[in-house]
Amino acid sequence: MNWQQWFDMGGYGAYVWSSYALTAIILLWNLITPIFRRREVLRKIQNWYRQEDRLS
């Protein structure tokens, strides 16, 4: 078995490798999204406290 046959996966290579790629993208998305959402929530909380200070 050579590399070309291994990548071809018996004719199903396009399906197999696209599935791996999609899975990797989803896993990365699940790792990155909470980081950005946390920053957004912290910014909103900070703005809320600033508004509360101005009103007091």
PDB file of N, CA, C, O and CB in Angstrom:
ATOM      1  N   MET A   1       0.847  -1.177   0.000  1.00  0.00           N
ATOM      2  CA  MET A   1       0.000   0.000   0.000  1.00  0.00           C
ATOM      3  C   MET A   1       0.894   1.243   0.000  1.00  0.00           C
ATOM      4  O   MET A   1       1.793   1.374   0.831  1.00  0.00           O
ATOM      5  CB  MET A   1      -0.964  -0.003   1.227  1.00  0.00           C
ATOM      6  N   ASN A   2       0.638   2.134  -0.925  1.00  0.00           N
ATOM      7  CA  ASN A   2       1.400   3.383  -0.965  1.00  0.00           C
ATOM      8  C   ASN A   2       0.544   4.525  -0.399  1.00  0.00           C
ATOM      9  O   ASN A   2      -0.618   4.329  -0.044  1.00  0.00           O
ATOM     10  CB  ASN A   2       1.856   3.707  -2.423  1.00  0.00           C
ATOM     11  N   TRP A   3       1.138   5.709  -0.323  1.00  0.00           N
ATOM     12  CA  TRP A   3       0.454   6.856   0.282  1.00  0.00           C
ATOM     13  C   TRP A   3      -0.786   7.254  -0.504  1.00  0.00           C
ATOM     14  O   TRP A   3      -1.803   7.623   0.083  1.00  0.00           O
ATOM     15  CB  TRP A   3       1.403   8.044   0.379  1.00  0.00           C
ATOM     16  N   GLN A   4      -0.709   7.182  -1.821  1.00  0.00           N
ATOM     17  CA  GLN A   4      -1.861   7.566  -2.644  1.00  0.00           C
ATOM     18  C   GLN A   4      -3.063   6.672  -2.338  1.00  0.00           C
ATOM     19  O   GLN A   4      -4.188   7.161  -2.225  1.00  0.00           O
ATOM     20  CB  GLN A   4      -1.505   7.485  -4.147  1.00  0.00           C
ATOM     21  N   GLN A   5      -2.834   5.395  -2.206  1.00  0.00           N
ATOM     22  CA  GLN A   5      -3.929   4.481  -1.879  1.00  0.00           C
ATOM     23  C   GLN A   5      -4.473   4.758  -0.477  1.00  0.00           C
ATOM     24  O   GLN A   5      -5.678   4.673  -0.238  1.00  0.00           O
ATOM     25  CB  GLN A   5      -3.457   3.022  -1.984  1.00  0.00           C
ATOM     26  N   TRP A   6      -3.579   5.086   0.432  1.00  0.00           N
ATOM     27  CA  TRP A   6      -4.006   5.373   1.790  1.00  0.00           C
ATOM     28  C   TRP A   6      -4.886   6.628   1.833  1.00  0.00           C
ATOM     29  O   TRP A   6      -5.917   6.648   2.505  1.00  0.00           O
ATOM     30  CB  TRP A   6      -2.785   5.542   2.704  1.00  0.00           C
ATOM     31  N   PHE A   7      -4.466   7.678   1.106  1.00  0.00           N
ATOM     32  CA  PHE A   7      -5.259   8.906   1.067  1.00  0.00           C
ATOM     33  C   PHE A   7      -6.570   8.715   0.313  1.00  0.00           C
ATOM     34  O   PHE A   7      -7.567   9.367   0.625  1.00  0.00           O
ATOM     35  CB  PHE A   7      -4.457  10.025   0.424  1.00  0.00           C
ATOM     36  N   ASP A   8      -6.574   7.832  -0.667  1.00  0.00           N
ATOM     37  CA  ASP A   8      -7.778   7.566  -1.453  1.00  0.00           C
ATOM     38  C   ASP A   8      -8.814   6.793  -0.637  1.00  0.00           C
ATOM     39  O   ASP A   8     -10.013   6.923  -0.882  1.00  0.00           O
ATOM     40  CB  ASP A   8      -7.421   6.785  -2.722  1.00  0.00           C
ATOM     41  N   MET A   9      -8.367   5.999   0.319  1.00  0.00           N
ATOM     42  CA  MET A   9      -9.228   5.224   1.219  1.00  0.00           C
ATOM     43  C   MET A   9     -10.255   4.380   0.465  1.00  0.00           C
ATOM     44  O   MET A   9     -11.434   4.362   0.820  1.00  0.00           O
ATOM     45  CB  MET A   9      -9.944   6.157   2.178  1.00  0.00           C
ATOM     46  N   GLY A  10      -9.809   3.696  -0.558  1.00  0.00           N
ATOM     47  CA  GLY A  10     -10.698   2.800  -1.288  1.00  0.00           C
ATOM     48  C   GLY A  10     -11.808   3.523  -2.040  1.00  0.00           C
ATOM     49  O   GLY A  10     -12.883   2.961  -2.251  1.00  0.00           O
ATOM     50  N   GLY A  11     -11.558   4.755  -2.443  1.00  0.00           N
ATOM     51  CA  GLY A  11     -12.557   5.524  -3.170  1.00  0.00           C
ATOM     52  C   GLY A  11     -13.396   6.437  -2.287  1.00  0.00           C
ATOM     53  O   GLY A  11     -14.189   7.232  -2.793  1.00  0.00           O
ATOM     54  N   TYR A  12     -13.230   6.329  -0.982  1.00  0.00           N
ATOM     55  CA  TYR A  12     -14.015   7.135  -0.047  1.00  0.00           C
ATOM     56  C   TYR A  12     -13.194   8.262   0.581  1.00  0.00           C
ATOM     57  O   TYR A  12     -13.627   8.883   1.551  1.00  0.00           O
ATOM     58  CB  TYR A  12     -14.586   6.249   1.045  1.00  0.00           C
ATOM     59  N   GLY A  13     -12.029   8.517   0.035  1.00  0.00           N
ATOM     60  CA  GLY A  13     -11.123   9.505   0.621  1.00  0.00           C
ATOM     61  C   GLY A  13     -11.720  10.891   0.745  1.00  0.00           C
ATOM     62  O   GLY A  13     -11.529  11.561   1.760  1.00  0.00           O
ATOM     63  N   ALA A  14     -12.448  11.332  -0.285  1.00  0.00           N
ATOM     64  CA  ALA A  14     -13.029  12.679  -0.239  1.00  0.00           C
ATOM     65  C   ALA A  14     -14.008  12.797   0.933  1.00  0.00           C
ATOM     66  O   ALA A  14     -14.018  13.805   1.638  1.00  0.00           O
ATOM     67  CB  ALA A  14     -13.747  13.010  -1.575  1.00  0.00           C
ATOM     68  N   TYR A  15     -14.820  11.774   1.135  1.00  0.00           N
ATOM     69  CA  TYR A  15     -15.773  11.789   2.241  1.00  0.00           C
ATOM     70  C   TYR A  15     -15.052  11.719   3.588  1.00  0.00           C
ATOM     71  O   TYR A  15     -15.376  12.464   4.512  1.00  0.00           O
ATOM     72  CB  TYR A  15     -16.760  10.623   2.108  1.00  0.00           C
ATOM     73  N   VAL A  16     -14.085  10.829   3.689  1.00  0.00           N
ATOM     74  CA  VAL A  16     -13.377  10.637   4.959  1.00  0.00           C
ATOM     75  C   VAL A  16     -12.608  11.888   5.345  1.00  0.00           C
ATOM     76  O   VAL A  16     -12.720  12.360   6.476  1.00  0.00           O
ATOM     77  CB  VAL A  16     -12.422   9.442   4.869  1.00  0.00           C
ATOM     78  N   TRP A  17     -11.823  12.433   4.410  1.00  0.00           N
ATOM     79  CA  TRP A  17     -10.998  13.589   4.749  1.00  0.00           C
ATOM     80  C   TRP A  17     -11.823  14.850   4.960  1.00  0.00           C
ATOM     81  O   TRP A  17     -11.466  15.692   5.784  1.00  0.00           O
ATOM     82  CB  TRP A  17      -9.976  13.828   3.665  1.00  0.00           C
ATOM     83  N   SER A  18     -12.920  14.990   4.227  1.00  0.00           N
ATOM     84  CA  SER A  18     -13.772  16.157   4.475  1.00  0.00           C
ATOM     85  C   SER A  18     -14.448  16.035   5.839  1.00  0.00           C
ATOM     86  O   SER A  18     -14.668  17.044   6.509  1.00  0.00           O
ATOM     87  CB  SER A  18     -14.836  16.307   3.358  1.00  0.00           C
ATOM     88  N   SER A  19     -14.777  14.823   6.254  1.00  0.00           N
ATOM     89  CA  SER A  19     -15.356  14.615   7.587  1.00  0.00           C
ATOM     90  C   SER A  19     -14.348  14.962   8.679  1.00  0.00           C
ATOM     91  O   SER A  19     -14.696  15.595   9.676  1.00  0.00           O
ATOM     92  CB  SER A  19     -15.828  13.158   7.748  1.00  0.00           C
ATOM     93  N   TYR A  20     -13.103  14.546   8.485  1.00  0.00           N
ATOM     94  CA  TYR A  20     -12.058  14.910   9.446  1.00  0.00           C
ATOM     95  C   TYR A  20     -11.878  16.427   9.508  1.00  0.00           C
ATOM     96  O   TYR A  20     -11.750  16.997  10.591  1.00  0.00           O
ATOM     97  CB  TYR A  20     -10.726  14.234   9.074  1.00  0.00           C
ATOM     98  N   ALA A  21     -11.869  17.072   8.355  1.00  0.00           N
ATOM     99  CA  ALA A  21     -11.691  18.526   8.314  1.00  0.00           C
ATOM    100  C   ALA A  21     -12.847  19.236   9.008  1.00  0.00           C
ATOM    101  O   ALA A  21     -12.629  20.167   9.783  1.00  0.00           O
ATOM    102  CB  ALA A  21     -11.569  19.012   6.862  1.00  0.00           C
ATOM    103  N   LEU A  22     -14.068  18.803   8.735  1.00  0.00           N
ATOM    104  CA  LEU A  22     -15.231  19.417   9.363  1.00  0.00           C
ATOM    105  C   LEU A  22     -15.202  19.221  10.877  1.00  0.00           C
ATOM    106  O   LEU A  22     -15.530  20.137  11.632  1.00  0.00           O
ATOM    107  CB  LEU A  22     -16.519  18.836   8.779  1.00  0.00           C
ATOM    108  N   THR A  23     -14.819  18.053  11.308  1.00  0.00           N
ATOM    109  CA  THR A  23     -14.711  17.781  12.744  1.00  0.00           C
ATOM    110  C   THR A  23     -13.667  18.684  13.394  1.00  0.00           C
ATOM    111  O   THR A  23     -13.898  19.226  14.475  1.00  0.00           O
ATOM    112  CB  THR A  23     -14.355  16.307  12.987  1.00  0.00           C
ATOM    113  N   ALA A  24     -12.530  18.844  12.742  1.00  0.00           N
ATOM    114  CA  ALA A  24     -11.476  19.709  13.279  1.00  0.00           C
ATOM    115  C   ALA A  24     -11.952  21.161  13.362  1.00  0.00           C
ATOM    116  O   ALA A  24     -11.661  21.856  14.335  1.00  0.00           O
ATOM    117  CB  ALA A  24     -10.209  19.616  12.408  1.00  0.00           C
ATOM    118  N   ILE A  25     -12.676  21.614  12.349  1.00  0.00           N
ATOM    119  CA  ILE A  25     -13.192  22.985  12.355  1.00  0.00           C
ATOM    120  C   ILE A  25     -14.183  23.175  13.496  1.00  0.00           C
ATOM    121  O   ILE A  25     -14.134  24.188  14.194  1.00  0.00           O
ATOM    122  CB  ILE A  25     -13.860  23.322  11.007  1.00  0.00           C
ATOM    123  N   ILE A  26     -15.073  22.223  13.689  1.00  0.00           N
ATOM    124  CA  ILE A  26     -16.057  22.326  14.767  1.00  0.00           C
ATOM    125  C   ILE A  26     -15.376  22.311  16.133  1.00  0.00           C
ATOM    126  O   ILE A  26     -15.757  23.073  17.022  1.00  0.00           O
ATOM    127  CB  ILE A  26     -17.075  21.182  14.673  1.00  0.00           C
ATOM    128  N   LEU A  27     -14.383  21.458  16.307  1.00  0.00           N
ATOM    129  CA  LEU A  27     -13.667  21.421  17.585  1.00  0.00           C
ATOM    130  C   LEU A  27     -12.945  22.741  17.858  1.00  0.00           C
ATOM    131  O   LEU A  27     -12.966  23.239  18.983  1.00  0.00           O
ATOM    132  CB  LEU A  27     -12.662  20.263  17.597  1.00  0.00           C
ATOM    133  N   LEU A  28     -12.311  23.303  16.839  1.00  0.00           N
ATOM    134  CA  LEU A  28     -11.656  24.599  17.008  1.00  0.00           C
ATOM    135  C   LEU A  28     -12.667  25.688  17.337  1.00  0.00           C
ATOM    136  O   LEU A  28     -12.422  26.543  18.188  1.00  0.00           O
ATOM    137  CB  LEU A  28     -10.879  24.972  15.746  1.00  0.00           C
ATOM    138  N   TRP A  29     -13.800  25.648  16.657  1.00  0.00           N
ATOM    139  CA  TRP A  29     -14.864  26.618  16.922  1.00  0.00           C
ATOM    140  C   TRP A  29     -15.311  26.529  18.379  1.00  0.00           C
ATOM    141  O   TRP A  29     -15.513  27.549  19.037  1.00  0.00           O
ATOM    142  CB  TRP A  29     -16.065  26.382  15.977  1.00  0.00           C
ATOM    143  N   ASN A  30     -15.461  25.310  18.875  1.00  0.00           N
ATOM    144  CA  ASN A  30     -15.891  25.104  20.258  1.00  0.00           C
ATOM    145  C   ASN A  30     -14.836  25.538  21.264  1.00  0.00           C
ATOM    146  O   ASN A  30     -15.170  25.831  22.412  1.00  0.00           O
ATOM    147  CB  ASN A  30     -16.236  23.649  20.483  1.00  0.00           C
ATOM    148  N   LEU A  31     -13.598  25.585  20.871  1.00  0.00           N
ATOM    149  CA  LEU A  31     -12.541  26.075  21.755  1.00  0.00           C
ATOM    150  C   LEU A  31     -12.431  27.596  21.726  1.00  0.00           C
ATOM    151  O   LEU A  31     -12.175  28.221  22.756  1.00  0.00           O
ATOM    152  CB  LEU A  31     -11.209  25.457  21.368  1.00  0.00           C
ATOM    153  N   ILE A  32     -12.620  28.186  20.562  1.00  0.00           N
ATOM    154  CA  ILE A  32     -12.391  29.623  20.386  1.00  0.00           C
ATOM    155  C   ILE A  32     -13.592  30.471  20.779  1.00  0.00           C
ATOM    156  O   ILE A  32     -13.423  31.546  21.355  1.00  0.00           O
ATOM    157  CB  ILE A  32     -12.028  29.910  18.955  1.00  0.00           C
ATOM    158  N   THR A  33     -14.788  30.014  20.481  1.00  0.00           N
ATOM    159  CA  THR A  33     -15.994  30.801  20.734  1.00  0.00           C
ATOM    160  C   THR A  33     -16.147  31.233  22.189  1.00  0.00           C
ATOM    161  O   THR A  33     -16.447  32.403  22.427  1.00  0.00           O
ATOM    162  CB  THR A  33     -17.200  30.015  20.324  1.00  0.00           C
ATOM    163  N   PRO A  34     -15.961  30.362  23.169  1.00  0.00           N
ATOM    164  CA  PRO A  34     -16.121  30.820  24.564  1.00  0.00           C
ATOM    165  C   PRO A  34     -15.139  31.923  24.957  1.00  0.00           C
ATOM    166  O   PRO A  34     -15.459  32.768  25.792  1.00  0.00           O
ATOM    167  CB  PRO A  34     -15.951  29.649  25.510  1.00  0.00           C
ATOM    168  N   ILE A  35     -13.973  31.918  24.371  1.00  0.00           N
ATOM    169  CA  ILE A  35     -12.993  32.967  24.677  1.00  0.00           C
ATOM    170  C   ILE A  35     -13.524  34.326  24.252  1.00  0.00           C
ATOM    171  O   ILE A  35     -13.442  35.293  25.008  1.00  0.00           O
ATOM    172  CB  ILE A  35     -11.647  32.680  23.981  1.00  0.00           C
ATOM    173  N   PHE A  36     -14.076  34.402  23.026  1.00  0.00           N
ATOM    174  CA  PHE A  36     -14.615  35.665  22.543  1.00  0.00           C
ATOM    175  C   PHE A  36     -15.884  36.065  23.287  1.00  0.00           C
ATOM    176  O   PHE A  36     -16.103  37.247  23.551  1.00  0.00           O
ATOM    177  CB  PHE A  36     -14.896  35.574  21.058  1.00  0.00           C
ATOM    178  N   ARG A  37     -16.704  35.104  23.620  1.00  0.00           N
ATOM    179  CA  ARG A  37     -17.932  35.417  24.370  1.00  0.00           C
ATOM    180  C   ARG A  37     -17.598  35.911  25.770  1.00  0.00           C
ATOM    181  O   ARG A  37     -18.259  36.813  26.285  1.00  0.00           O
ATOM    182  CB  ARG A  37     -18.849  34.180  24.454  1.00  0.00           C
ATOM    183  N   ARG A  38     -16.584  35.330  26.384  1.00  0.00           N
ATOM    184  CA  ARG A  38     -16.178  35.777  27.724  1.00  0.00           C
ATOM    185  C   ARG A  38     -15.724  37.222  27.679  1.00  0.00           C
ATOM    186  O   ARG A  38     -16.082  38.013  28.551  1.00  0.00           O
ATOM    187  CB  ARG A  38     -15.053  34.885  28.285  1.00  0.00           C
ATOM    188  N   ARG A  39     -14.935  37.575  26.666  1.00  0.00           N
ATOM    189  CA  ARG A  39     -14.481  38.959  26.522  1.00  0.00           C
ATOM    190  C   ARG A  39     -15.663  39.899  26.357  1.00  0.00           C
ATOM    191  O   ARG A  39     -15.694  40.981  26.943  1.00  0.00           O
ATOM    192  CB  ARG A  39     -13.529  39.094  25.328  1.00  0.00           C
ATOM    193  N   GLU A  40     -16.632  39.484  25.558  1.00  0.00           N
ATOM    194  CA  GLU A  40     -17.814  40.315  25.334  1.00  0.00           C
ATOM    195  C   GLU A  40     -18.612  40.505  26.623  1.00  0.00           C
ATOM    196  O   GLU A  40     -19.053  41.616  26.917  1.00  0.00           O
ATOM    197  CB  GLU A  40     -18.702  39.693  24.254  1.00  0.00           C
ATOM    198  N   VAL A  41     -18.798  39.452  27.381  1.00  0.00           N
ATOM    199  CA  VAL A  41     -19.540  39.534  28.636  1.00  0.00           C
ATOM    200  C   VAL A  41     -18.802  40.419  29.633  1.00  0.00           C
ATOM    201  O   VAL A  41     -19.424  41.232  30.316  1.00  0.00           O
ATOM    202  CB  VAL A  41     -19.762  38.133  29.229  1.00  0.00           C
ATOM    203  N   LEU A  42     -17.498  40.271  29.722  1.00  0.00           N
ATOM    204  CA  LEU A  42     -16.725  41.111  30.638  1.00  0.00           C
ATOM    205  C   LEU A  42     -16.817  42.582  30.249  1.00  0.00           C
ATOM    206  O   LEU A  42     -16.909  43.448  31.120  1.00  0.00           O
ATOM    207  CB  LEU A  42     -15.261  40.666  30.661  1.00  0.00           C
ATOM    208  N   ARG A  43     -16.793  42.875  28.945  1.00  0.00           N
ATOM    209  CA  ARG A  43     -16.942  44.255  28.488  1.00  0.00           C
ATOM    210  C   ARG A  43     -18.317  44.812  28.862  1.00  0.00           C
ATOM    211  O   ARG A  43     -18.434  45.960  29.290  1.00  0.00           O
ATOM    212  CB  ARG A  43     -16.733  44.340  26.970  1.00  0.00           C
ATOM    213  N   LYS A  44     -19.353  43.989  28.696  1.00  0.00           N
ATOM    214  CA  LYS A  44     -20.708  44.440  29.037  1.00  0.00           C
ATOM    215  C   LYS A  44     -20.837  44.701  30.532  1.00  0.00           C
ATOM    216  O   LYS A  44     -21.446  45.690  30.941  1.00  0.00           O
ATOM    217  CB  LYS A  44     -21.749  43.399  28.594  1.00  0.00           C
ATOM    218  N   ILE A  45     -20.273  43.830  31.339  1.00  0.00           N
ATOM    219  CA  ILE A  45     -20.315  44.018  32.793  1.00  0.00           C
ATOM    220  C   ILE A  45     -19.559  45.273  33.176  1.00  0.00           C
ATOM    221  O   ILE A  45     -20.022  46.040  34.021  1.00  0.00           O
ATOM    222  CB  ILE A  45     -19.725  42.795  33.525  1.00  0.00           C
ATOM    223  N   GLN A  46     -18.410  45.495  32.571  1.00  0.00           N
ATOM    224  CA  GLN A  46     -17.619  46.687  32.867  1.00  0.00           C
ATOM    225  C   GLN A  46     -18.386  47.952  32.490  1.00  0.00           C
ATOM    226  O   GLN A  46     -18.391  48.927  33.241  1.00  0.00           O
ATOM    227  CB  GLN A  46     -16.275  46.638  32.125  1.00  0.00           C
ATOM    228  N   ASN A  47     -19.030  47.934  31.331  1.00  0.00           N
ATOM    229  CA  ASN A  47     -19.829  49.096  30.924  1.00  0.00           C
ATOM    230  C   ASN A  47     -21.007  49.321  31.862  1.00  0.00           C
ATOM    231  O   ASN A  47     -21.353  50.462  32.168  1.00  0.00           O
ATOM    232  CB  ASN A  47     -20.335  48.917  29.493  1.00  0.00           C
ATOM    233  N   TRP A  48     -21.615  48.245  32.311  1.00  0.00           N
ATOM    234  CA  TRP A  48     -22.734  48.366  33.235  1.00  0.00           C
ATOM    235  C   TRP A  48     -22.289  49.017  34.541  1.00  0.00           C
ATOM    236  O   TRP A  48     -22.976  49.895  35.063  1.00  0.00           O
ATOM    237  CB  TRP A  48     -23.350  46.991  33.508  1.00  0.00           C
ATOM    238  N   TYR A  49     -21.141  48.589  35.072  1.00  0.00           N
ATOM    239  CA  TYR A  49     -20.614  49.194  36.310  1.00  0.00           C
ATOM    240  C   TYR A  49     -20.270  50.665  36.117  1.00  0.00           C
ATOM    241  O   TYR A  49     -20.477  51.480  37.016  1.00  0.00           O
ATOM    242  CB  TYR A  49     -19.371  48.435  36.786  1.00  0.00           C
ATOM    243  N   ARG A  50     -19.748  51.001  34.947  1.00  0.00           N
ATOM    244  CA  ARG A  50     -19.426  52.405  34.676  1.00  0.00           C
ATOM    245  C   ARG A  50     -20.704  53.243  34.665  1.00  0.00           C
ATOM    246  O   ARG A  50     -20.721  54.354  35.196  1.00  0.00           O
ATOM    247  CB  ARG A  50     -18.677  52.545  33.324  1.00  0.00           C
ATOM    248  N   GLN A  51     -21.759  52.724  34.073  1.00  0.00           N
ATOM    249  CA  GLN A  51     -23.026  53.451  34.045  1.00  0.00           C
ATOM    250  C   GLN A  51     -23.603  53.587  35.439  1.00  0.00           C
ATOM    251  O   GLN A  51     -24.163  54.630  35.776  1.00  0.00           O
ATOM    252  CB  GLN A  51     -24.028  52.752  33.131  1.00  0.00           C
ATOM    253  N   GLU A  52     -23.476  52.559  36.250  1.00  0.00           N
ATOM    254  CA  GLU A  52     -23.973  52.613  37.621  1.00  0.00           C
ATOM    255  C   GLU A  52     -23.215  53.665  38.434  1.00  0.00           C
ATOM    256  O   GLU A  52     -23.803  54.370  39.253  1.00  0.00           O
ATOM    257  CB  GLU A  52     -23.849  51.234  38.289  1.00  0.00           C
ATOM    258  N   ASP A  53     -21.904  53.761  38.197  1.00  0.00           N
ATOM    259  CA  ASP A  53     -21.110  54.769  38.902  1.00  0.00           C
ATOM    260  C   ASP A  53     -21.522  56.175  38.521  1.00  0.00           C
ATOM    261  O   ASP A  53     -21.544  57.068  39.368  1.00  0.00           O
ATOM    262  CB  ASP A  53     -19.635  54.575  38.616  1.00  0.00           C
ATOM    263  N   ARG A  54     -21.847  56.379  37.263  1.00  0.00           N
ATOM    264  CA  ARG A  54     -22.263  57.704  36.796  1.00  0.00           C
ATOM    265  C   ARG A  54     -23.606  58.109  37.380  1.00  0.00           C
ATOM    266  O   ARG A  54     -23.840  59.284  37.662  1.00  0.00           O
ATOM    267  CB  ARG A  54     -22.334  57.730  35.277  1.00  0.00           C
ATOM    268  N   LEU A  55     -24.480  57.138  37.557  1.00  0.00           N
ATOM    269  CA  LEU A  55     -25.802  57.439  38.081  1.00  0.00           C
ATOM    270  C   LEU A  55     -25.790  57.676  39.592  1.00  0.00           C
ATOM    271  O   LEU A  55     -26.686  58.332  40.122  1.00  0.00           O
ATOM    272  CB  LEU A  55     -26.752  56.315  37.746  1.00  0.00           C
ATOM    273  N   SER A  56     -24.812  57.162  40.264  1.00  0.00           N
ATOM    274  CA  SER A  56     -24.749  57.283  41.732  1.00  0.00           C
ATOM    275  C   SER A  56     -24.191  58.595  42.177  1.00  0.00           C
ATOM    276  O   SER A  56     -24.077  58.842  43.377  1.00  0.00           O
ATOM    277  CB  SER A  56     -23.925  56.180  42.317  1.00  0.00           C
TER     278      SER A  56
END
